[in-house]
Amino acid sequence: MSAFIAANSTFDNDGFWPDIDPQAVTTVLGLTANVTPVRLEQAVLDAMLCLNRELRPLKQGWRAEGYNTLAEVPAERLHGHSVWLLLYRRALYCAAGARLCEFARTDDGIGDGQRRPHALTHAADDYRRAYRQALSELQGSSCAWVEPA
């Protein structure tokens, strides 16, 4: 995938939320060259639209407090990174991953020529679940794990 993406390119966000590095998305999601740059861009932009819309009230609150970017909002730090930025990126990567699984389900073949729509459905569901968890944490809800009975 890295051969298709310019080293300096990013997916520009709205100014408050962080811009997204396509190479980071590719690495975190373990994408291969089978994912075209156009599909990656569409998945990331779809994820930005959805996530930013759901976080609009949070953004408005922080802006009202005088913060112009998510990076300015006081936060705990893990491995030198703001927890807010880590959660935002996790939610975005998961939303993009779910979208890419949906794209792949509609293809005639996936890389090795084998259709695995059932596996892709489960992967998309897992990404959506992780997205919702990160979104809840961003919105201040606690994280809970529930095992099926």
Long-range contacts (C-beta under 8 A, 24 or more apart in sequence): 1-26, 1-31, 1-32, 1-33, 1-35, 1-37, 1-40, 2-26, 3-33, 4-33, 4-36, 4-37, 5-37, 5-40, 11-41, 11-44, 11-45, 11-48, 13-48, 13-52, 14-48, 14-52, 15-68, 15-69, 16-59, 16-62, 16-63, 16-68, 16-69, 16-70, 17-48, 17-51, 17-52, 17-55, 17-59, 17-70, 17-88, 18-69, 18-70, 18-71, 18-85, 18-88, 18-89, 20-44, 20-48, 20-89, 20-92, 24-89, 25-93, 25-96, 28-93, 29-93, 29-96, 29-97, 29-100, 31-100, 32-111, 34-110, 34-111, 35-100, 39-100, 39-103, 40-96, 40-100, 42-99, 42-103, 43-96, 43-97, 43-99, 43-100, 43-103, 44-92, 44-96, 46-95, 46-96, 46-99, 47-92, 47-93, 47-95, 47-96, 47-99, 48-92, 50-95, 51-88, 51-91, 51-92, 51-95, 51-131, 51-135, 54-135, 55-88, 55-135, 55-138, 55-139, 58-138, 58-139, 84-138, 87-134, 87-137, 87-138, 88-134, 88-138, 90-130, 90-134, 91-131, 91-134, 91-135, 91-138, 94-127, 94-128, 94-130, 94-131, 94-134, 95-127, 95-128, 95-131, 97-123, 97-124, 97-127, 98-124, 98-125, 98-127, 98-128, 98-131, 101-127
